[in-house]
Structure formats: structure tokens, C-alpha cells
Amino acid sequence: MSEEPAGGDLSRLRQLNATAVLRELRGNQPLTLTELSKRTGLSRASTEDVARDLFGRGWLAEVAPAAGTVGRPARRYRFNSGAGRLLGVDVGGHKVLALVTDLDGEVLQQARVEVPADAGRRERLAAVDACITKALDGTTQIWATGVATTGLVDGTGKVMLSDSLPEWSGVDLAAHVRRLVPGAVRVENDCKLAALAETWRGVARYAKDVVFLLAGLRTGAGLIIDGKLHRGFANWSGEIGALPAAGWQQAPQHLHTWLENNPPTTQRPAEAGAGGVGGGLVDGFERVFGAARAGDGAARGAVERYVQDLAVGASALVLTLDPQLVVIGGGFSRSADVMVEPLRRELERWCLRTPEIRVSAFADEGVALGAVRLALDEVEAAITDGLRP
């Protein structure tokens, strides 16, 4: 990195140098000033100056020398992930999930509150309040909060349009959550944040171009282009499911039809809602995938028709973006073993090049982890600006 400030802007230079030092220490073993200097390209004096400043702000911690060290040991620094806390909240169709993490994204506390799928605005917001309060459990060190929700979200954190949650269009979710937590609050679409989680700590960590498919009670997509979450001009990117010809709107109906023709002989409590929406229906769909896995021809046909519809929109995204990976996440990802091969066959049918297909390992925590990453983006922006959250 060049240490000559453009236009003599010394404050901007210090921000860039601090960002470089923090980037090297994030997720790495403790480093000495000499090691940091080599990795960042900064002079030893500049590295020491930056480290002293970051240490004073609480971003860095000094590591004690190992026992038995002979002579005067070199000072070693690590990123101080315990300096603050992040909050990630997933407002879904049938639950609210909140995670409290350190600045490295390690989960320290979490809470989950179930919500009826037909809950109105007031009931769902009350569940958000209850879940956040339970997850915080007295924590007051929240530096930033990320919130994920279904629907289209504008830059202020207001839900512009939601066709899956009753009375949800028009909710100013950012303003509502700010009543409960200190620090900045950012709100984003859940599919986009699930994609962000995969490139941060998931199966797409080393990929720069990714199509994330949310496969569940509804179908959605999040796009990573050149290592960054792609939002689009009006934050509407990935909404190919709005096009009926994409096949996503009718895809789950194939699974519904099999369930209607094959009612359970003994209904488990979790399946009591199999004819409606919410967690019960997710478990009901598991019967379809389970039957297909066991060799039931009708169930296998239903899954294949579901995947065929899923693949139409997915193929359009693959042909447009030419991604390295396609990642399957969402509620159906735990049954992806019966989906991956049919999906690969369909993509090979339509696409010029078939990307690698991988399955998310996050289960239903992926969206909330993406919300944590959104909060961390806010904190890192504060670092770059030379401000403490």
C-alpha cells in the first residue's frame, strides 16, 4: 500500500492504513508489528502508529508472551472481537430468530419466537420485540444490528412490498428495531442476506460469483457478483420469481399435490398445519422428500417436477451471471440430497456451462447470520471512517 496521501489527505491515509491492519488481523493468529508491516506493506513506524491508535480505541488487544520466552519478546496484537456485540434478526414467515455475536460473528446468545404464518403486523412486530429482548438478555454492548425480512426493502429499512406476510408492506422495520437497541440498524431482504452469509462463513467462502437459491415455502434468490452482494439500482435484484414464466410461483404446488393425495396415517403435531403455511407445512413437505428418498415413484415425480420449475429461473440467472457456484439454502436444503442431481440435470439441459452446486450447511440460521454480517459491515464502515460505533 502506498503511504503517500493523495492530495495530502493524512486523515484518509490513516483510515486506509488502519483498515489494512485490521484486515490482516481479522480471523488470523496474533501478529507482531514486523509481521504486520510485511503483510500490509506499511513501514514499521506507520504500523506501530496505527496499532497504538487501534489499541487505544479498543479494536486491538495485546497478547501476552508465551511462557518460557527468553529475552524481550516482540509485542503481538490480535483483533479484539470481544470489544462489542452484533445483533442479527431474521423475521420469517413462521418465526423470528435473533443472534447476538461478537465482532467475529461467533454466536454468544440466541432466541427464537414462533409466529403464526397468518399473523398481522402488530402480532409479528410484538414477536420481534419479544425475540430481541430475550436474545439480548441484558446485553447493552450492541454496536450494530442487521435485520432480515421477506419482501422488497428500501434504503431506509422500510418494507416496500411483501406478498407473503400479511399487513407487512409499508412497515418501517428499521425505525421499529431502533426503539430496542443502540447503534445503527440496517434492514435487507432475507434472500440477499442468506447469500451474504454463504460467502462470509458458508460453502461459498472462496467464490466470487454465486447464485443463492432459497428453496422453501417460497422461492427466492440472492446474487453475489465479484465477491459483493448485488442489490441492483432499486434493490430489486434476484426477483426473477416475479416473472410467471420463471416457474417459481407454481413450483411448490407439485409438492402440495402429493401431500393432498397422500395424507399421513398418523398425524404428528408438527404436521398439523400441513394444509396451510408455516413450520407444519415445512415438516409436511419433508414427507414428500422422505418418500422420494425411499423410492416412492409418485413422490419422486413430484420432487422432479418441483425441481424442473425451480431450474427455469435458476437457469436464467446462471446464463446471465455465469456463476462459479449455485448454493441451495432455505427450508428444503436439508432434503437437498434428492434435489441436487435433478437440478444438475436441468441446468445441464439449459445452460452453456453448469456451475458447481453446493448445499448450505446453515439450516434455518443462514438468514440471521447474514443479518449479523450486515451489522458487521456497518461496524467496519465506522472503522474506515475513523469512528467508534
N, C-alpha and C positions, 0 to 999 in steps of 0.2 A: 504493500500500500504506500502510496506517495504521502510524504509528510509535509509537502508544500501546499499550503491552503490556497485554493482558488480565490483570487480577489482579496487575499489577506484575511479571510474569514476564519479566525482562530477558533471561535466557539464551534463552528461547524466541523472543523478538523478534530476537535476534542470529541465531539459526538461520534464521528466516524471511527476514531481510534478506540473509544470505549465500546462501540458495537463490535469491533473486530476482536477485542479481548474477550468480551462476554461470549461471543460465538465460539471461540476456541475452548472456553471452559465449560460450556453447557454440555452435559452428558459425557464429559471426559474425566479422566483421573486428574487429581491436583497437579498443577504445573508450576515450575519455578519461573522467575522473571526472565531468565535466559531462554527457557523453553518457549515462553510466550512471545518473546521478542523474535525468535526464529520463525515461529508459526505465523505470526501476524505481519512480519516484515517491518515492524517498527524498530526504532533504535532502542537500546537498553534504557536510556534515560526517559524516553517517551513512555515506554512500557511501565516503568516504575511510577511515573507521574500518574498515568491512567489508573494503575492498580491502587495507588494510595487514595485517589479520589473515589473509586468504586467501593473500596473497603470502608471509607468514611460514610458513604451513603447506605451501607448495609448490603450491597449487591454481592460482595465477595467476603469470604471468611478465610482466615489464615489457618493452615493445617499444622498441627504440632509435629515436630520432627520425630522420626521413628526411634523407638527405644534402642539404646546402644550406639547411636550415631556418634562418630568421632569427629572432633573439630567443630567449627562453627557451621551449622547446616544452612543451606540456602533456603530462603523463605519460599514456601509453596502456598498457592492460593487455589481455592475451589469456588464454584458458584454457590451462593448461599440460597439454596432452594427453600429454606425454612423462613426466609425473611418476610414472606407474606403468603396469602392464600388466594386461590382462584375458585370461582363457583361456576359450574356448568349445569344448565337446566334443560331438560327435554320435555316439552309439553306435547304429548302424543294423543292419539285418539282415545285410548283407554287407560292411560296412566300419566303421571308426572314423575320424572326421575331427576334427582338433584345430586351432584357430586361436588364435594369440597376437596381440593387438591393443593399440594404445594406448588411452587413455581416450576417444578419439573413435570408436573402433571400426575404425580403419584397420588392415588386416591387415599384420603385420610378419613373421610366420613361420607356417608351417603344416606339417602332416604327415598322411599318410593310411596306414592299415594295413588291408589286405584281410582279411576273416574269412569262413570257410565259413559258409553260412547255417545248417547243422546243428551248428555249434559249441556245445558245452556251456558252462556257467557259467565254469569255470576257464579254458578257452581264450579266451573272449571277454574276460574280465577281464584276462588276460595281454596281449591285443591293446590294451586300453585303456591299460595301463601303458606298453607299448612306444610307442604313438602319442603319449601325453602327453610322455614322456621325449624323444622325437625332436623334437616341436614346441617344447618349452622350450629345448632346445639350450643349457643352462647358465643360462637366464634365471631370476633369483630375485626379480624385482620384481612377481610376480603378486599383485595386491590382492584379486581375487575370481575365482571360477570358476563358470561355468554349465555344466550337463551336460544333454543331451537324450537321451531314451531312448523306445523304444516301450513301450506299456503304461500302466497307471494308477499314478501316483506319489503318495505321501502327503506331508504337510508336512515330514517329516524327511528326505526324499530316499531313501526306500525304495520299491522297486518292489512294489506291492501285487498286481498281476496283469498277466501278459503271456502272450498266447496265440500270439504269433508268434516269440518267441525261446525256444529250449529251455532249461530249468532257470533261467529268468530271474526268475520270480515269487519274491519274498522277498529279492532281492539288495539289500543296503544300499549303494547306489551312492555316496551322499554320503560315508559313512564310508570306503569304499574309496579314493575320489579324494583325501580329506583326507590320506592317507598320502603323497601325492606332491607336494602343492602347499601353499604357505602361504595364509593368508587364508580368507575364507568360501567355502563350496561350496554351491551350490543346484542341485537336480535338478528337471526338469519334463518332461512329455510332449512328444514331438517335434512333433506337430501344433500344439500350442499355441505352441511357440516359433517354428515356421515362420510362424505368423500374426503373432507379435510382430515378427519380422524385417521382414515386409512393411510394417507400419505405422511401423517405425523408419527403414528405409532403402530400402524397396522400392516397389512400384507402388501401395501403399495409404497412402503417407505423409500424404496430405491427407484421408483418410477417417476418420470416427469410428465407423462401424458396418460391419463386414466379416465375411463368411463366407469362411474359407480352406478350400479342398478339397485334401487331399493325395491325388493320383491317382498310383498306382504299383502295386507288388506287393500292397499293401493300400490300403484307402481309409480316410481319417480326416478330421477337421475341427477347426479352431481358430476361436474366436469372439472378435471384438473388439467391445465394446459401449461406446459413448460414449468412444472413444479408449483404453480399457483392456482388457487381456486378461481375458476372463471365465473363471474357473475353476470356479465353482459351489460349493455348500455342501461337498461332499466331494471337490472337484477332479475331477469326472467329466463336466464339461460337454463337449458336442460328440460324445459317444459314441453318436450315433444309429445308427451301423453295427451296434451290438449287437442292434438290432431287425431280425429277418429280413425283415420287410415293407418295410424301407427300401431293400432291393435291393443293398446294398453288399457283402454276403458273397458273392453269386454273380456279381457284375459281371465280374471278370476271367476267369471261365470262358468267356465268349464269345470272348475273345482266345486262350485256350488251345485251344479247339476249332479255330479257324482254323489255328493252328500245327501241330496234330496232323494236319490234313488237307492241309497244305502244307509238308512238310519241306523244308529248304534243299537245293538240289542240291549245293552245296559248303559244308560247314560251316566257318565261321570259328571260331578259338579262343574268341572272346568268346561264341559261341553254343553252346559245347559243353554248357552247363548248361541249355539251353532247355527240357528236360523237367522240370527241378527248380526250385530257387529261387536267388535271388542275382543278381549282376551279369549272368551269362549270360542269365537269363530276361528281364531288363530289355532287353538288346540283342535278344533274340529277339522281344519284343513290338514293338520298333522295326520289324521286318519287316512286322508287321500294319499299323502306321500308314503305313509307306512304301508298301505295296501299295495301301492305301486312297487315299493321296495320288496314286498313279499311275493310279487309275481302276479297280482290281480290284473288281468288284461284290461278291464274297463277303467280301473284307476290309472294304469299306465297310459292309456289313451287320453284320459282327462289331463294328466300332467303334460303329456306331449303336446296336446292342443294349447294348453296354457303357455308352454314354452314357445310354441310357434308364434303366438300373438306377441309375447314378450320380445321375441327376436326381431320382429319387424321394426319397431322403434329403435331397438339396440343396434341393428344393422345400419340404420340411417346415421346414428351417432358415430359408429365405427368408421363408416365410409367418409364421414365428414372430417373426423378428427384424427384418424389413423393412430389410435392409442397403443401404448405398449401393453396395457393391461385392461381387462374388464373385470371388475370386482362385483360379486353378488353379495349383497347385505340385506338387512331388514328381517322381518319375522320369519320368512321362509328360508333364510340362509342355513338354518340348522337342518334342513332337508335338501340341501344343495347337491348331495351325492346322487340324487335321482334327477337333478335338473342340469348338471354341468354337461354331460355328454349330449343330451338332446339339444341344448343351447349351442354347443360347439358345432354340431352338425348343421344347424340352421344358419349360423354365422358363416360357415364354410360354403353354404349354398348361395348366400347373397353377397358376401364381402370379397374383395380382391385379395386381402390378407387377413387371416384370422388371428387376432391377438391372443395372448395367454389369458385364460380365465381362472381367476382365483376366488376363494370364498372367504368372506370376512370371519374373523375369529372373535368379534366383539359381542355377538348375540345382540341383546337389546340395549347395550351400553354404548354402542358406537356413536349414536347421535349426541348423547350427553358428553362424551369425550371430545367430540368435535366442537361442542359449545365451550368446553374448557380451553381448547386450542384457540378459539375466537377470543376468549378473555385474555389468554396469554399474548396474542397479537397486540391487544390494547396495551398491555404492560410493556411489551418490547418497544412499541411505538413511543411510550413515555420515556424509556431509556434513551432512545435515539434523540428525543427532544431535550434530553438532559434534565428531565423532571422526575421526581419520585411520585408514584401514584398516591 
